[in-house]
Amino acid sequence: MDSSTIIATEAALEAGLYPKRPVAIVRGEGARLWDADGRMFLDCVGGQGAANLGHSHPAIVAAIQQQASSLISCPEIFHNDQRAAYLSALTAALPFPARVFLCNSGAEAVEASLKFARLLTGRTRIVAAMRGFHGRTMGALSATWEPKYREPFAPLVPDFQHVPFDDVEALGEAVNSDTAAVLLEPVQGEGGVRPASPGYLALVRRICDESGALLLVDEVQTGFGRTGKLFAIEHSRATDGCGSSARTAWPATASHARHHFWWRATGVCRCAGRPSRHANRRTAAPGRRKRRMAAGTAAGAQGSVDSRGARGGPAGGH
Ligand SMILES: Cc1ncc(COP(=O)(O)O)c(C=O)c1O
């Protein structure tokens, strides 16, 4: 298909939710892209944070090919070598001992951390930031601030409050003993690339600790090296006990290992178990860094498994 056929086909058949540039990308190599007519572009989009490692690196291609020829999918109701290896590499690289929920998108990672927060605290109030963006599923959208994204879908999930970003005083006034969690981006992305002031997240951490709320850090844009550290929270003293989510190449929600019963909230997610994804992720996994590994194995390794994969917690998809 040439560019004009691709563009016309998508224009006619897609739901049309995204405004698109009139370019039909068909191939990539490193930081370069080519359209269907052979024009070359420098990729300044990087998959909107999902292609930090560039396009078609031979090691990643080989890992995907190798996995595809041995096992295409393995749902979470079974154990899997690639998932175990990936979880080991990921938790070793995280700045806190963690257990991990693997998922498919940034919104799903945020959604999961909101559900973990409700479950762990027994509270429902979430404090998020003005200009914050967390995704377009109903929970993540409720935490997102921009009215043009929210208003068409009202009423949204109740009990979300937005305070000015980087304003410790406003946050301190909003957080109380009803607050389940504070959800923040270390650097607001969609909101205009606004980094928090040095020290802000550490103070937020303290406010959360004082009121028994969780701190949920959305690292969908900032994770995996984009701010000079593997995770942006590593620039601050806010890391201990954080829940964090990241999309960059591997959507996941990591929860501090002390919340060891968080898996009850996850339900079952079919695509997340695909070994070919883990083979890709593991090849690209950052870090031989000496981190404390999460205690035990993947979430829910204890207990019996019924035919739906339930381990005593609720089964069923998101
Ligand atoms: C900070 C942040 N959180 C969450 C999301 C949602 O991620 P996804 O589009 O993968 O659902 C985005 C998307 O750009 C984001 O920038």
Ligand as a Chemical Component Dictionary entry (heavy atoms), coordinates in Angstrom:
data_LIG
# 
_chem_comp.id                   LIG 
_chem_comp.type                 NON-POLYMER 
_chem_comp.pdbx_formal_charge   0 
_chem_comp.three_letter_code    LIG 
# 
loop_
_chem_comp_atom.comp_id 
_chem_comp_atom.atom_id 
_chem_comp_atom.alt_atom_id 
_chem_comp_atom.type_symbol 
_chem_comp_atom.charge 
_chem_comp_atom.model_Cartn_x 
_chem_comp_atom.model_Cartn_y 
_chem_comp_atom.model_Cartn_z 
_chem_comp_atom.pdbx_ordinal 
LIG C1 C1 C 0 1.768  10.459 32.559 1  
LIG C2 C2 C 0 0.903  9.501  31.785 2  
LIG N1 N1 N 0 0.200  8.578  32.452 3  
LIG C3 C3 C 0 -0.591 7.688  31.808 4  
LIG C4 C4 C 0 -0.699 7.711  30.428 5  
LIG C5 C5 C 0 -1.582 6.713  29.738 6  
LIG O1 O1 O 0 -0.783 5.781  29.040 7  
LIG P1 P1 P 0 -1.412 4.917  27.849 8  
LIG O2 O2 O 0 -1.648 5.836  26.707 9  
LIG O3 O3 O 0 -0.349 3.874  27.560 10 
LIG O4 O4 O 0 -2.671 4.302  28.374 11 
LIG C6 C6 C 0 0.017  8.659  29.680 12 
LIG C7 C7 C 0 -0.077 8.685  28.207 13 
LIG O5 O5 O 0 0.542  9.436  27.519 14 
LIG C8 C8 C 0 0.838  9.579  30.381 15 
LIG O6 O6 O 0 1.531  10.536 29.728 16 
# 
loop_
_chem_comp_bond.comp_id 
_chem_comp_bond.atom_id_1 
_chem_comp_bond.atom_id_2 
_chem_comp_bond.value_order 
_chem_comp_bond.pdbx_ordinal 
LIG C1 C2 SING 1  
LIG C2 N1 SING 2  
LIG C2 C8 DOUB 3  
LIG N1 C3 DOUB 4  
LIG C3 C4 SING 5  
LIG C4 C5 SING 6  
LIG C4 C6 DOUB 7  
LIG C5 O1 SING 8  
LIG O1 P1 SING 9  
LIG P1 O2 DOUB 10 
LIG P1 O3 SING 11 
LIG P1 O4 SING 12 
LIG C6 C7 SING 13 
LIG C6 C8 SING 14 
LIG C7 O5 DOUB 15 
LIG C8 O6 SING 16 
# 
